[in-house]
Amino acid sequence: MVAVEKYYNTNKKPLPVKGGAGINNMFKRNDWNIIIRVVLMFVTITGAAFLLVNQLYQFEIIAVPIIIYQVLDFFKFHKKAQMEVEQFVESIHYRDFSRHFDVRHAPQELQTLRKGFNEINTTFKVISKEKETQYQYLQKILELVDTGILSYEHESGEVVWMNESLKRLLQVPYLKTIQSLDKRDHILCSQIVDLKPGENIISTAHLERNTLKILLSATAFQTEGKVYKLIAFQNVNEALDETESKAWQKLLSVMTHEIMNSIAPISSLADTLKNRLHESAKNPDKSTSLDDLALGIETIKRRSEGLLKFAETYRNLNKITTLNLKKVYVRDVFESLHQLMEPTLEQKNIEMEVILKDPDLMIEADINLLEQVLINLVVNAIEAVKEIEDPHIMLSSSFIFGKKPYIRVTDNGPGMPEELLDKIFIPFFSTKKSGSGIGLSLCKQIMMLHKGNITVQSLVGEGTAFTLQF
């Protein structure tokens, strides 16, 4: 890269290089040598023609050998120059920039030519050295990084280069072609081949004794009419394990809290009923009324059904696996949602404002699941603003950084403290006494299936905003 920048400007025009003046002088001297020879030959031939016209044949004997000598001399000069150029071109063709053309022992007319060739060779040698230094420098940097890097020719699959980090990561000493990886790990190889430039996916590398989670990133470039694919392999196994562990800890914490809330009163009530039955057995006169027993058993039944419902909801979390994607206008989604929620909003005297800057804005989504998400968010917003003096909910949609569409549901409710924001998407976590804690978890899952995301911003006393990013 340095060599290119040094010798070429941004408009791709050659810049002056070392020895350029000497090369120009060399060509000027050769031009003068040719001109002088041509002029002398012209004078000699003109003189011979003059002698021939005037029938001075005795002088023609002298003129003819001179003309022959000049023609032969000019031919030899041209032949020597041609041979020198051929040798120089041969050295350039084989990139033999170490070749030196002897100037001191060369004929006078070839000294400037050889000197120019040596200056050109020196310039090429400097450029080649800088490029080699650049290559070595880049190669050492790539060997030092922990990220594995693989480059292969897209059409033939021939591997051009792979660094040591990749060899250690995949436990392979060498890959001749990308298809060679297919014998070791068919799934990983197919994912690499199918990965489009600019895409990132998390894949699994199946090693001899274990497996690794790997983040694959792809890019492509073209040179000399061939397309090359560059793949980066980043080991994210430890990071994912740590994240998964923290997620399980949060999930188990919430589940334990919910289950204990249901089991503790059941256990306590069952123990109370047991004691009363024992007292009734010992003292028949103080028998517990059937109404009290029925009430206690009914309470146990109701709490047990609640616990069963909780477990059923947990099981339903994994049922959504496929999408029916279609391109839909956001305005149609908003209109359908507004009609659906209008009776509830009027009943609770809540104003819902719809802001859509681009009426032709479209998104690709499963309309049924998307409506489920939006209904969930609007219902939560209604719950949040029900005690506010001037309740207000806003639906809006636009683009993030002018590229990715988003839908936002905003309310002017009491907001949430910061410590709750990283927990609200955890299954079964709820800030409401009667909440199941499952709605926002399903919203998160649905958005992830859309290859999107759902985020929340909230300030205590100002309100909350949920953003669906597609």
N, C-alpha and C positions, 0 to 999 in steps of 0.2 A: 504493500500500500504506500509506503514512504517513497519507494522508487517511482511509482506512478505519479505521485503528487509532485515530486521534485522535477520531473522532466516534462510534465504536461500541466497546462492550466485548466481552469474549469470549462473552457470552450473546446477542449480537446485539441488545441493547436500546439505544435511542438515549440518548446522553449529552447533558447540557445544552450548548447552543452559544451563541455570542455573540448577544446580542439577544433571547434567550428570554424574559427578564423583560418587556421592552418589548412583545413580541407578546402576552403574557398580559394586560398592562394594557390594551392596545388592545382586545382582545376583551371585557374587563370593561366598558370605557367604552361600547362598542357595545351590550352587553347592557343597560346602564343607560339608554341613549338609547331603545332599543326599549321597555323597561319603562315609562319615563316617558310616551312617546307612547301606549302601549296604555292606561295608567291614565287619562290625560287624555281619551282617546277614550271610555273606559268611563264616566267621570264625565259627559261631555257628553251621551252617548246616554241615560244614566240620567235626567239632568235633563230632556232633551227628552221622554222617556217620561212623566215625572212631570207635565210641563206638558200633555201630550196627554190624560192620564187625567183631569186636573182641568179640561179644556176651556179652558185659558188659551192660546187660539190666537194672540193678539197677540204672545205671547213666543216662539211657535214660529218666527216669521219671523226672529228673531235666532238661535235655536238651530240651525236647519237649515243656514244658511251656515257656521256654525262647524264643524258635523259634516262638511260637504263639504270644508271647508278642511283639517281634520285628516286625513280619508281621503286627499285628494290629496297632502298633505305626507308622510304615511306611505308612500304609493306612490312618490313621488319619492325619498324617502330610501332605500327598498328598491331602486329602479331604479338610483340612483347607485352604491349599494354593489355591486349586481350587475354593473354596467358596469366598476367598478374591479376586481372579482374576475376578470371575463372578460379584461380587459387583462393582469392579473398572470399568469393561467393561460396566456395566449398567449405572454407573454415567457418563461415557464418551458418551454413546449412547444418553442419555437425556441431555447432556451438563451441567450436574450438577457439575461444577468445585468447588462449595463451600463446597462440602462434605469433611469431615475430618475423617481420619482413626486413631483411638486411638492407639498410639504406646506404651504409658506407661503401660497400663493394658493389653496389648496383650501378648500372650505366647512368650517366648524367641525366638523361631524359626520363628515367624511371625513379630517380631518387625522390622527387616530390610526390609521385604516385604512392610509393611504398610508405613514405612518411605519413601520408594521409590515411592509408590503411591501418597503420599502427595506432594512429590517434583514434580512429573509429573503434578498433579492437579494445583500446584502453577504456573508452567510454562504455562499451558494451560490458566489459569486465566489471566496471564499477556498478553498473545497473544490476548485473547478475549477482554480484556479491551482496548488494543491498537486499535484493529479493530473497536470496538464500538466508540471509540473517533474519529477515522478516519472517520467513517460513519457520525457521528454527525457533524463533522467539514465540510465535503463535503456537507452535506444537508443544513447547515446554509449558506454556500457560494452560493449554487444554489438558495436558497430562497431570497438572497440579490440581485441577478442579475435581470435586467429588462427583459431579454430574457425568454420567456416561454419555458419550456422543458417537453416533454412527452415521456415516454418509455412504449412500449407494446410488448407482445409476438406475433411474426409475424404470427404464424399458427392459434392460437385461438383468437387473437385480445384482449386478457386480458390486461388491463392497469396495469402496475407495479408501476408506479410513475408519478406524475405530480406536478410541483411546484406552489406556490401561484401566481407567475407572470402570468402563463398560465390561472389559474382560473379567475384572474381579466381581462385578455385580452379577453378571450372567454365568460366571464360572466357565467361560469358554476361552481357549487360547487364541483362536483365530476363526474368522468367518470369510470364506471366499465369495459367497453370494448370500443374499438375504434369504434365499430358499434353503440354505444350509441350516438356518435356525428352525425351520419347519420340522426337521427331524427331532430336535431337542424339545421344542415347545410350540406345538401347532397353533394353539390359541393366541399366544403372544405374537407369533409371526404374522398371522392373519390380521390381527389388530394393527400391527405396524404398517402392513401393506395397505390396509383400508383407511388408515388415518390420513385425513386431508390436511394440506398446509394451513397453518393457523389454528388448528384444532388441538385440544388437550383432553386426554382421557386418563382415568386411573385403571391400570391393568394389573394382572397378577403374573409374576414370573415363577414358573414351576421349576425349582432347582432339584438337585438329587435328593436332598434331605429335608428341605423346607420350601416354603413359598414366600414371596415378597410382593408387597404392594408397590407398584411403580407408576409414577406420573409420566406419561408420554406426551411430548410436545413435538410438533412437526413444522418444518418449513421447507421451501424448495427454491432452487436457483437454476439458471440455465447458462451454459458456457459451451462454446464450440459446437452449437447445434444439439447438445445433449442436455436432458433435464436430470438434475440430481436432487435427491431427497435427503434432508438432514433431520435426524431424530435425536432428541435429548431424552435421556432416561434419568429420572430422579427418584431415589429411594425414599418413599414416604411411609414406609411400614411403621417405623417407630412413632412418627407424628400421628398417624391414623390410630394406632393402638392406644396412644395417650388420650386422643380425643374421644375414642370409643369408650375408654375406661371412665373418663369424666362424665360422658353422657349416661353410661350405665349407673354411675353413682348417683347422678341427679334423678334418674328415672326410679331407681330403687328407693331413694329417699322419699320421693313423692308417693310411690306406690305403698311403701310401708306406712306412711302417714295416713293415707286414705283407708287402707285395710284395718289399721289399728283403730281408726275412728269408728269403723263398723263393728269390729269384733269386740272391742272393750265393753260397750253397753250390752251386747248380746251375752257375753260371759257374766257380766255383773247381774243382769236380770235373771239369767238361768240359775245363778247361785242363790239369789233371793227366793225364787220360786221353790228351789230344792229345800231351803231352810224352812219355808212355810209348810211344805208338805210333811217334813219331818215333825214339825210342831203339831200339825194336825193329827199325825199318827200317834203321837204321845198323848195329846190332849184332845180327844174327839169333841169336847165341848167348845174348844176354840178353833174349830175348823175354818180353814180359809174358804171364802166364798168362791163359787164357780165363776162368778163374773170377774173376780180378780185374776184367777188362773187363765181364763179366756183372754183377758186383756193382755196379760204377760206373754202368753203364747202368740197372740196376734202381733205384738210388738216384735218378738223374736222372728216371726215369719216375715214381717215387713222389712226388717233390717237384713235378714238373710237374702231376701229377693233383691234388695239394693246392692248387696255384695255380689250376687250373681250377675246383675245387670252391669256392674262395674267390670267384672271379668269378661262379659260378653262384648262390652265396648272395646276393651283392650284387644280382643281377638279380631274385631272388625277393622282395626288399624291397618292390617296387612292385606285387606281385600282389594284395595284399589291398585291395580297393576298395569292396566292398559288405558289408552286414551283414544277418543274418536275426534281427531283434530280436524278443524275446518276454519277457514278464514271468515271472520265475522266483523261487522262494523261495531265499534265500541258504542256508538249512539243507540243501536238496537238493543245492546246489552243493558245500557242505562235505562232505556225506556221500559223494557220488560221488568227490570228490578223496581223501578219507580211505581209502576202499576201494581205490582205485587205487594209492596210495602206501604202504599198510600193509605189504606184503611187504618193500619196500626199507627202511622204517623199522625193522621188526623185525630184519631182517638186520644192520643197522648199529647196532642198540640205541639208537635215537633216539626220544625221546618227543615226540609232537605233540599239543598241547592245543588244543581248539576252544572259543571263547567267543562266544556269540551271545545278547545281552541280549534281543532281540526275536525270538522264533521265527517270527513272521509277517512279518518284514522281507522285502520284495521289491525286485528291481531289474529294469530293462529292459535286456537284453543279448543278444548272440549267444552262446549257451551253449557252442558248440564253441570259439570264439575265446577266450572267457573262461576256459575250462578250460585252453586252451593257455597262457595267461598265467600262471595259478595254478600249473600244473605246472612251468613254467619257474622261477617264483619259489621253489617248494618244493625243486626240484632244486638250485638255487643255495644255498638255506639248508642243505640236507643236506651239500653240499660244504663250506660254511663251518663247520659244527659237527662235522665228522667227527673232528677231532683234539682236541675239547674233552672234558674229564673228565666233565661232566654235560650232554650235548647236549640242547637243548630248542628246539622250534619251536612257535609259537603262531599259530593262525588266529583272527581276530576280525572283528567287523562291527558297525557302529552308524551313527549319523548325525553329520555335521559341523554344529555349531551347530543341531542339531535339524531340519535341512532336507535336506541332501544325503547319500545313503548312501555308505558306504565299506567296503572290505575291506582288511584289513591282514595281512601275513605278517611275523612277527617271529622273529628267531633270537638266540641268545646267543653267537654266534661272535666272532671276533677283531675284527670291525668294519673300517671303512675310514678312512683319513686324509681330511681335508676336501678336499684338492686333487684327489682322485679322484672326488668325488661329482658334479661337473659334467661328467664325461667318460664315465661308465658307460653312458649312453644313446646315445652316439655309435656309429654302425655300425662294427663290427670292432674296437672297443676292448675289451680283456679283461684282467682281472687274473690270469687262470689261464693257465698255460703251454699247455695243450691246448685252450683256449677259442677259439671262432670270433669272439666279440664281436658276435654277431648277435641273441642271444636277447632281451636287454633292449631293443634297438632295435625288434624286432618287438612287444614288449610296449607300448612307447611308441606305436607306430603304431596298434595295435589300440585302445588307450584313447582316442587322439585321434579315431578313427573313431566311438567311442561318445560323442563330445563330452565326454569326461572327461579325466582326467589320471592320471599315475603319478608319485609323489614318493618320495624316499628320505631317511631320517634314519639316521645311523650315528655311533657313538663308538668309538674305538679301545679295545679291551679290554672293551667292554660289549655290543656286538652291533649288528645292523642291522634296520631296519624299512622295508618297502616298502608304500606305501598307494595303493590304487586308488580314485580318487574318481569317482563317477558323476554 
